Amino acid sequence: MKWVRDGKPDPADQSEGPGDGASGQARKARLAWQSAALVVLLASTWLIVQASLRGASTATVSAGRTGFTVLGLLALTWWSASRTAPAGKEHSVAAPRPRYRWWQVAILALTGVTAYTLLSTLAISLAGPALPALGMSLTPAVVLLAEGVTARKCPPVRTIVGTVIAVAGAVLYAVPRLAGNLGQQVALGSLVAVAALFSMAFYGIYFERVNRGYRGAMAPRILPIFAVGTIPLALWALVAGGEAGWAALGMLALLGIVVYVPAYLLQHRILLVGGPSYSALLGLAVSPLVGAGSAMLHLAGAPTPMQIAAMAVTIAGMAVVMRSKLATSEADATR
């Protein structure tokens, strides 16, 4: 569905439907580069969060990263609206966008912003960036199972096989990291990361259901979710009396505006185009990148041969699912 402004298509509508004239190859290429960019951005967030925690409390980092994200989304929404307003028609009214119900915003904000941000940041502070990221390697399996149950339909066999292979590789990658690192903080951090897993899994499925068919600009669509979700985090930071140095604030601004804003825009677009299970599968590539990045920054040891082999297994499984999804995307474009 395309939105109309004054009898013409709204330029803010970033539709990716089959009727927009894009070829199947262009759709495949777009989804592929968006997927790769999302993986790189998500991996960088774990490393920047760990660096930020050296100069600020967990509460401050949790509130700061989402607060700067909201500022970035607000600026982007305002800029997009000012660009698309026709000259001399500043007071024209565009066709109304579908609106959230208040309880939908509350659920999305609580699960996808408040709970996930708090839990993931706490997990990193307890166990560092590598193990919590690896603890979330079961997300694609959880989401795929939930999708099948809610849709009352078995996923394609290739998707199931590819997901199992990719998850197995991610688990194998985690094994060498467990040796000698099973202290109380690491164990607790892993449990908190699992809680973050279920929070984000629910959010992805629910966001896709609520926004199914939406093809408009993404920034104004996710802005209310992040704005509401930031409120409890800001209250937590205020009560905790957390402080942050200028260096930590600078990293939080970089994290929220430069990294998280494009990451969330890509993530939510992929959620609607590729589906929750495909979006969750991309997260499996984050763990190897986090491990390699941690080693380069001397935050952790270099990957072992077993971990390198596990990376190859994960990539192979992801390739199976991605090939299936891209083929489906191309088939949909030709209908």
C-alpha positions, 0 to 999 in steps of 0.5 A: 500500500502506498501513501498519497499526499495531494494526489501524488505518492508520498516521497517519505514512503520507502515502499519495498513492495513488488509493485515499486518497479524494483527488479528481483535482483535489486531486491536481493542485493538490497536485502543482502547489503542491509543484512551485512551492514546490520551485522557490522553495526550490531557487533560494534555496539557490544564493543562500544558498550563495554568501553563505555562501562569503563567510565560510567555505571550500568544505569547511565550507559543503559539510559544514555545509549537509548536517550541519544538514540531517541534524539537521533531518531527525533532529528531524523524524523524532523529532517525527513518531514521538512524535506518532504513538505512541498513548497507553499504547502507547509500546512497540507495534511498527508494521509494518516499513517496507521497509529499504534494503540497505547498498549501496543507502544507500551508492550513494544517499549517494555520488551524491545527497549527497556528490558532488552537494554537493561538486560543486555547492558547488565550482561556485558557489565557482568561477563564482558561482551563475548559470552553474553553475545554467545548466550543469545545464539539460540535466538533464531531457534526460539524465534523460528519455533515461535513463528511456527507456533503462532502461524500454525505452519511448519517453516520450510525444511531448508530454513529449519536445517540451516537454522539448526546448523547455524545455531550449532556453530554458534554454540560450538564457538562458545565452548572454548570461551567457557573453559576457565571462565565459569565464575559467578559473574559470568554465569549470572551474566549469561543468565541475564543474556538469556533473559534479554534473548527472550525479551528481544525474540518476543519484540521482533515477533510482535513488532512484525505482527503489529506493523505487517504491511507497513512500508512507510518511513521507519524513523517515525514508526519506531520513535514512539517505542524508543521514546517511551522505553527510555523513560524507565531507564532514565528514572533508573539512572536518576535513582541510581545517581550514576555519573559519567565522564566526558569520554563516556558521554562522547562514546554514548553519543556515538553509540546512540546516534551514529551506530544505533540509529542506522542499526535500528532502522535497518533492523526494523526494515529487515524485520518487515521484509525478511521476517523475525526469524531471518532478522534473528538469524543475522545475530549469529554473525555478531558473536564471531565479530565480537570475539574477533573485535575483542581480541583485536582490542585486547579485551579477550584472547584470539579465537581458537582453531575450534572457534574458527571452525565453528564460525565456518559452520555458522556461516554455512547454516546462515547461507542456507537460510539466507539463500532460501529467503532471498529466493523467496524475496525474488519469487515474491517480486515476480508475482 
